[in-house]
């Protein structure tokens, strides 16, 4: 079984988030993507404190598929410097983790 990762990113609106979520699963770089409710992000950008409504994505993938996922996400993401953070999954239901691994195997689709 490959190491499973949980990747977090945020998008500016729900339509963009859903379009990217579907593309990631279709490309088999993610087994599942949760499109969460809009949140408010507060951050410093170009020397100023900013606030923005954003839609978070929780992306389930593997270390093996991560480079393909990041490349796809960077191509589609509208931000200059998108948040793309990968966290290792250290425990989980073995059947679910196996499913993530199977769904993200490179099948040459990219």
Residue pairs with C-beta under 8 A, 6 or more apart in sequence:
1 94
1 97
1 98
1 101
2 62
2 63
2 64
2 65
2 101
2 104
3 62
3 63
3 64
3 88
3 89
4 60
4 61
4 62
4 88
4 89
4 92
4 97
4 100
4 101
5 60
5 61
5 62
5 63
5 66
5 86
5 87
5 88
5 89
6 58
6 59
6 60
6 86
6 87
6 88
6 89
7 30
7 57
7 58
7 59
7 60
7 61
7 66
7 69
7 84
7 85
7 86
7 87
8 56
8 57
8 58
8 59
8 83
8 84
8 85
8 87
9 56
9 57
9 59
9 73
9 77
9 82
9 83
9 84
9 85
10 39
10 41
10 54
10 55
10 56
10 57
10 82
10 83
11 17
11 20
11 54
11 55
11 57
11 77
11 78
12 52
12 53
12 54
12 55
12 78
12 79
13 55
14 35
14 38
14 55
16 55
16 78
17 35
17 55
17 57
18 35
19 76
20 33
20 57
20 73
20 76
20 77
21 30
21 33
21 35
21 57
21 59
22 33
23 72
23 76
24 30
24 33
24 59
24 69
24 72
24 73
25 31
25 32
25 33
27 68
27 72
27 109
27 110
28 65
28 103
28 104
28 105
28 106
28 107
28 109
29 61
29 65
29 68
29 69
29 72
29 104
29 110
30 59
30 60
30 61
30 65
30 69
30 103
30 104
31 60
31 61
31 99
31 100
31 102
31 103
31 104
32 59
32 60
32 100
32 103
33 57
33 58
33 59
33 60
34 57
34 58
35 55
35 57
36 55
36 56
36 57
36 58
37 55
38 53
38 54
38 55
39 53
39 54
39 55
39 56
40 51
40 52
40 53
40 54
41 51
41 52
41 53
41 54
42 49
42 50
42 51
43 49
43 50
43 52
44 50
59 69
60 100
61 69
61 100
61 104
62 100
62 101
62 104
64 101
64 104
64 105
64 106
65 104
65 105
65 106
66 86
68 106
68 110
70 84
72 110
73 82
73 84
74 82
74 84
77 84
89 97
